[in-house]
Amino acid sequence: MDVLREEASRIARAAKIDWSIERADEGAHFCFENAEAKKTFVTSCKRFDMPHRDA
């Protein structure tokens, strides 16, 4: 989880946007202010072989 938080922070900082994380029953929701940052984060999840749902 720490790796994903660091990656989300890096992506948001590069895009100069805010992001947030919300705990869920299963996992967590990473929320970004724009679709491009979200797309980049999904790509990172795939690279780290982390299960994800693009909602």
C-alpha positions in Angstrom: 0.0 0.0 0.0 2.9 2.4 0.7 4.2 1.9 -2.8 0.9 2.8 -4.3 0.6 5.9 -2.0 4.0 7.0 -3.1 3.2 6.5 -6.7 -0.1 8.4 -6.4 1.7 11.3 -4.8 4.4 11.3 -7.5 1.8 11.3 -10.3 -0.3 14.0 -8.6 2.7 16.2 -8.0 3.8 15.9 -11.6 0.4 16.8 -12.8 0.0 19.6 -10.2 -3.3 18.2 -9.0 -4.7 16.9 -5.7 -5.5 13.3 -5.0 -7.1 11.4 -2.2 -7.5 7.8 -0.9 -10.6 6.3 0.6 -10.7 3.1 2.5 -13.2 0.5 1.2 -14.4 -2.9 2.4 -12.0 -4.4 -0.1 -8.9 -2.4 -0.6 -8.9 1.4 -1.2 -10.0 3.9 -3.7 -7.4 6.3 -5.2 -9.0 9.4 -6.5 -7.4 11.9 -8.8 -8.6 15.3 -10.1 -8.2 14.4 -13.8 -8.6 11.4 -16.0 -5.0 11.5 -17.3 -3.5 11.1 -13.8 -5.9 8.2 -13.1 -4.9 6.5 -16.4 -1.2 6.9 -15.4 -1.9 5.4 -11.9 -3.7 2.4 -13.5 -0.7 1.8 -15.7 1.5 1.9 -12.5 -0.8 -0.7 -10.9 -0.3 -3.0 -13.8 3.4 -2.5 -13.8 3.5 -3.4 -10.0 1.2 -6.3 -10.8 -1.3 -5.0 -8.3 -5.0 -6.0 -8.7 -7.2 -3.0 -9.5 -10.6 -2.0 -10.9 -10.9 1.0 -13.1 -14.1 2.5 -11.9 
